[in-house]
């Protein structure tokens, strides 16, 4: 392979070879080292490849289902579309790894460390990522349904359109992360930190364990859905606008009148916000919370 070093050392004894021909189950103990190499579409399912190093390598579309890759390093490698179903990836590390469209269903990734990783459209359903670090990574459109993630570090990561249904995020670090349009379902958020987190258009209405003190350092927008009694400030300035054209024809006359009064109150608060200086943070914060509560009340009436 030109301008590349690709070494695969497989410890296969003659007894193992005989066992293979007899269709017996074999434990293949391997040490793999790849720099600027390629093994795209390789099938390494079920292998024991602990400590595997894949720096600057192309393993796009490879199969690592049920493989043991614990303690490995994937720096700057292309693992897009790779399959890691039920794989064991404890303490695996990697900088700037491309894992877009990869599947980690039912995988174990405890204490894994990835920084600036690409995990867009990845599948992490039921994965165990306890105590893992995924800082400054991109999880757009990722599915983390039912993932186990206590004490996970998601600081500075992006989760646009991701799914967090039934996820355990107890004591997770969500500081500085963006959760635009994320559906949290009944995810557990007990003890999670959220300083400077952005929940614009996110739905947290059914989450478990969320406290106001956690939201006090986060932000969202008028479309953020929260549990009853909780509120948060807005990430961006809300401009005043008219709500006169909103149609409440589907409501009963009594509810339509109530909705209209809410529309007027919302418009008034938006006007006040537009006239309030950004330097008056205390007043803006109060007005934003009032606006958020009014918007939540109107959604409740409409539904």
RAZIQUI-V237659 format. One record per residue. N is the residue number from 1. RES is the residue in three letters. PHI is phi in degrees with one decimal (NA if undefined). PSI is psi as a letter, one per 20 degrees, with the letter a starting at -180 (999 if undefined). Layout:
n = <N N>
res = <RES RES>
phi = <PHI PHI>
psi = <PSI PSI>
This chain:
n = <1 2 3 4 5 6 7 8 9 10 11 12 13 14 15 16 17 18 19 20 21 22 23 24 25 26 27 28 29 30 31 32 33 34 35 36 37 38 39 40 41 42 43 44 45 46 47 48 49 50 51 52 53 54 55 56 57 58 59 60 61 62 63 64 65 66 67 68 69 70 71 72 73 74 75 76 77 78 79 80 81 82 83 84 85 86 87 88 89 90 91 92 93 94 95 96 97 98 99 100 101 102 103 104 105 106 107 108 109 110 111 112 113 114 115 116 117 118 119 120 121 122 123 124 125 126 127 128 129 130 131 132 133 134 135 136 137 138 139 140 141 142 143 144 145 146 147 148 149 150 151 152 153 154 155 156 157 158 159 160 161 162 163 164 165 166 167 168 169 170 171 172 173 174 175 176 177 178 179 180 181 182 183 184 185 186 187 188 189 190 191 192 193 194 195 196 197 198 199 200 201 202 203 204 205 206 207 208 209 210 211 212 213 214 215 216 217 218 219 220 221 222 223 224 225 226 227 228 229 230 231 232 233 234 235 236 237 238 239 240 241 242 243 244 245 246 247 248 249 250 251 252 253 254 255 256 257 258 259 260 261 262 263 264 265 266 267 268 269 270 271 272 273 274 275 276 277 278 279 280 281 282 283 284 285 286 287 288 289 290 291 292 293 294 295 296 297 298 299 300 301 302 303>
res = <UNK UNK UNK UNK UNK UNK UNK UNK UNK UNK UNK UNK UNK UNK UNK UNK UNK UNK UNK UNK UNK UNK UNK UNK UNK UNK UNK UNK UNK UNK UNK UNK UNK UNK UNK UNK UNK UNK UNK UNK UNK UNK UNK UNK UNK UNK UNK UNK UNK UNK UNK UNK UNK UNK UNK UNK UNK UNK UNK UNK UNK UNK UNK UNK UNK UNK UNK UNK UNK UNK UNK UNK UNK UNK UNK UNK UNK UNK UNK UNK UNK UNK UNK UNK UNK UNK UNK UNK UNK UNK UNK UNK UNK UNK UNK UNK UNK UNK UNK UNK UNK UNK UNK UNK UNK UNK UNK UNK UNK UNK UNK UNK UNK UNK UNK UNK UNK UNK UNK UNK UNK UNK UNK UNK UNK UNK UNK UNK UNK UNK UNK UNK UNK UNK UNK UNK UNK UNK UNK UNK UNK UNK UNK UNK UNK UNK UNK UNK UNK UNK UNK UNK UNK UNK UNK UNK UNK UNK UNK UNK UNK UNK UNK UNK UNK UNK UNK UNK UNK UNK UNK UNK UNK UNK UNK UNK UNK UNK UNK UNK UNK UNK UNK UNK UNK UNK UNK UNK UNK UNK UNK UNK UNK UNK UNK UNK UNK UNK UNK UNK UNK UNK UNK UNK UNK UNK UNK UNK UNK UNK UNK UNK UNK UNK UNK UNK UNK UNK UNK UNK UNK UNK UNK UNK UNK UNK UNK UNK UNK UNK UNK UNK UNK UNK UNK UNK UNK UNK UNK UNK UNK UNK UNK UNK UNK UNK UNK UNK UNK UNK UNK UNK UNK UNK UNK UNK UNK UNK UNK UNK UNK UNK UNK UNK UNK UNK UNK UNK UNK UNK UNK UNK UNK UNK UNK UNK UNK UNK UNK UNK UNK UNK UNK UNK UNK UNK UNK UNK UNK UNK UNK UNK UNK UNK UNK UNK UNK UNK UNK UNK UNK UNK UNK>
phi = <NA -67.5 53.1 -146.4 -121.3 -137.9 -119.5 -126.4 -108.0 -110.1 -86.6 -110.2 -84.3 -63.1 -64.3 -66.7 -63.5 -64.2 -62.5 -63.0 -66.3 -90.9 61.9 -79.7 -77.9 -121.1 -98.8 -97.0 -91.6 -133.9 -124.8 -117.8 -131.5 -137.8 -122.8 55.3 -100.1 -139.8 -146.5 -59.9 68.4 -64.2 -110.5 -118.3 -61.9 76.6 -81.1 -98.3 -127.8 -62.9 73.0 -62.6 -115.6 -128.7 -85.2 54.9 -107.0 -111.8 -121.6 -58.7 74.6 -72.8 -112.8 -124.2 -59.7 63.5 -81.4 -105.8 -117.3 -58.4 75.2 -82.2 -137.1 -118.3 -46.5 56.3 -89.8 -98.2 -117.4 -64.6 71.7 -76.6 -103.5 -123.1 -63.1 58.5 -78.9 -108.8 -124.6 -62.4 60.9 -71.5 -125.8 -178.6 -106.4 52.9 -87.9 -93.2 -121.4 -61.0 64.7 -78.2 -115.7 -119.4 -57.0 60.9 -80.8 -108.4 -126.4 -60.1 61.6 -68.6 -132.9 -128.9 -123.3 58.2 -83.4 -104.2 -126.6 -62.8 59.4 -79.5 -116.7 -116.8 -57.1 63.3 -71.5 -102.0 -115.6 -56.7 60.5 -83.1 -118.1 -126.1 -80.8 51.2 -109.2 -109.0 -110.7 -55.6 63.9 -75.7 -112.3 -110.3 -55.7 62.9 -70.1 -98.6 -140.0 -66.0 62.8 -72.0 -111.6 -111.1 -55.5 72.7 -89.7 -113.2 -131.8 -62.5 63.9 -77.6 -117.3 -120.2 -52.9 59.6 -87.5 -96.7 -115.0 -60.5 60.8 -74.4 -100.2 -111.8 -61.4 71.8 -83.5 -113.1 -117.5 -62.9 60.8 -83.2 -99.9 -85.6 54.0 -101.4 -56.8 -91.4 -122.1 -61.6 76.0 -70.8 -95.2 -138.5 -58.6 63.7 -74.5 -112.6 -108.4 -58.2 63.0 -80.2 -112.6 -111.6 -64.6 -116.1 -69.0 -107.9 82.9 -76.7 -117.9 -58.8 -61.0 -70.1 -77.3 -61.6 -105.2 -104.5 -150.1 -156.4 -147.3 -67.7 -97.7 -68.6 -105.1 -124.6 -60.9 -56.7 95.1 -106.6 -150.2 -153.1 -78.7 -93.1 -73.9 -128.5 -63.2 -95.9 -82.8 -66.1 -159.3 -92.7 -114.4 -65.7 -89.4 -73.8 -92.7 -114.8 -62.0 -76.0 -89.5 -67.7 -53.4 -65.5 -70.5 -63.6 -65.7 -64.7 -64.6 -66.6 -63.7 -64.6 -57.6 -65.1 -65.1 -62.5 -61.0 -64.2 -66.4 -62.6 -63.8 -62.6 -63.4 -66.1 -96.7 -93.5 -64.3 -58.3 -73.1 -87.9 -67.0 -64.6 -65.8 -61.0 -61.6 -65.4 -65.1 -64.2 -68.1 -61.7 -61.7 -61.1 -64.7 -64.8 -64.2 -64.4 -64.8 -67.2 -62.2 -63.2 -67.5 -69.7 -93.0>
psi = <p p k q p o p o o p n p r h h h g g h g h j k q p q o o p q o p p p p k r p l p j q o k q i q o l q j p p m p k r o k p j r o k p j q o k q j r p k p k q o k p j q p k p k q o k p k q r p p l p o k p j q p k p j q o k p k q o p p k q o k p k r o k p j q o k p j r o m q l r o k p j q o k p j q o l p j q o k p j r p l p j r p j p k q o k p k q o j p j q p l p k p o i c k q p k p j p q k p j q o k p j q o j h j r p j p q h h h i h j a r b a i i p p r q p i q r q r q h q p o q q r p j h j p p k h i r q g g h h g g h h h g g g g g g g h h g g g h i p q h h m h g g g g g h h h g g g g g g h h h h h g h 999>
